[in-house]
Amino acid sequence: QVQLVESGGGSVQAGGSLRLSCAASGRTFSSTVMGWFRQAPGKEREFVAAIRWSGASTWYGDSVKGRFTISRDNGKNTVDLQMDSLKPEDTAVYYCAAKIIWYGQALGSDSNYDNWGQGTQVTVSS
C-alpha cells in the first residue's frame, strides 16, 4: 500500500502555470510507477502523465504533451506535475495514483493503478 496526498491545485488564468505535488508514503519499488489523472465534470477520468519511481521513464497523454512535465523528487518522496500554458480545458480534479509493481500494464488505464490520492482541483479561466 502507498498513501498519496496531492497538493498545489488552485485557479489560474489561461496561459498560466501551476505545479502539483503528490507526497507518497509506504512501500515502493523500482518497478513502481506513479501517475497523474484528471477528471472534469461529466467526463471520464483521463490519463495525464506517468513516471517510474526511479525517474528513468516518463509517459504523457496526447492532450498535455509539450505543456506538462512530470518529475520525481527523491529527497521529498514526491511526484510533481509542472503544468504550463494552461488552457480552460485543463480544468479538472487532478488525481495522483500508484501502480506498485508494473509489469507493462497499460499506464493510461486507471483500472491498472492500485492506490489513489483524494484529488486536487485545478481551474483555468479564459
N, C-alpha and C positions, 0 to 999 in steps of 0.2 A: 504494500500500500504506500502511496505517495500522497501527501497532503499538499494542496495547491491553494495559494491565495493571490489573487490578482490585485493590482493597484495601478493608478495612473490615468484612469479614464477621466473624461470631462467634456467640455464643449469648446469648439474651436470653429473659426470661420474657414470656408473653403480656401485651399491653398496653404493652410497652416500645417503644423506638426504636433504630434503627441507621442509620448513614449509610455508604453505599457510595460509593467513588470509582473512576473509570476514567481513568487517565492515558493520553492519546493522543499519539503521536509519528508524524511522517510528513506526507505531503501531504494537506491537507484543503481544501475549497472551501466557498463559501457554500451550495452545494447539498448538502453532506454532511449526512447525518442519523445521529445516534448513538442506539443503542437499548439497552435492558436486557431480557434474557430470563431465565427461570428454568426449572430442570428438577428435579422431585422424583423420587425413586426409583420406577421403574416407570411413569412418566408421560412424556408428550411435552413437548417444550420449549414454554414458554408465554410469550407476549408480555407484558411488564410496562409499559414506557413508552418513548417516543422523543422526541427533541428535535432541531430544526435546529441546525446548528453555530452559526448566528447567535443562537440562543436565541429566535427570534421565534415559533416554534410548538412546541407540545408535544402529545403524544398519550398516552393511558393505556389499559391493559387494564381491562375492567369490574371485575375482582376487586380492583383496587387503587385505583380512583378514590376520591378524598377522603381517602385514607390515605397515599399515596406522592406525593412531589414530585420531579420531575427538573429539573435545572438545569445551567447551564454556568458554569464559572469561567474567564474568558478569560485572566486572569493566570497561571493554573496549567495551562492547557490540559487541564482535566479536565471530565468529565461526572459529576455527583453524583446519587445517588438517596437522598433522605431518606425513611426508612420509619418511619412512626408507627403506633400502635395495632396492633402486630403480632399475628398470630394463628398458632396452630400450623400451620395450612395454608399459611402463607407459607414454611415450611421447605423449602429447596431450595438447589441450587447456582445462583448468580446469575452471568450472563454479560453482558459488555459487547460490543456489536457496532457495526460501522460500515458504512453504505451510502455509498460515496464520492460518487457522483453520483446524486441522487434525482430521478427524473422522474415521480414519482407512483405508484411501485410500492407494493403493499400492505405497509405497515410492520409489520403483525402476522405476516407470514410470514418465518420465519427463513431461508428459502432466498433471500430477496432481499438479504441482507447479504453484504458482501464479506470482512470481517475480523472475527475474534473474539478475545477475551481467553481466559485459561486458566480463569477462573471462580473464585468465592469462595463458601464455604459459609456459609449463614445457617440457624441452628437456633433455633426458637421453642418453648419448653416451656410446657406448660399449668400 
